[in-house]
């Protein structure tokens, strides 16, 4: 199965962030970083593929799990920064 982002979204493989506050109720657990896997037909965002990006908490609500890996569709405009080399 291939996940494909649309509507100016970026497909992000969610990463564990040990700095997040431990929340007992999983309903409110969120992640705020991930590895960009694909972008929706946005030439200006192609350079993000393969980079770790950071976004605001609770922007990862469109989560999908495939083969025990967690992914999210994040709006390009919600990405606040990235990790440079």
Number of C-alpha atoms within 10 A of each C-alpha: 5 5 13 13 19 14 12 15 21 29 24 26 21 24 15 11 12 8 7 12 9 11 10 8 7 8 7 9 14 20 21 19 24 25 21 24 18 21 26 17 14 15 8 8 14 14 11 17 16 13 16 19 21 17 20 14 14 12 17 22 12 10 15 15 11 10 6 7 10 14 22 23 26 24 19 17 10 14 17 12 11 16 11 7 4
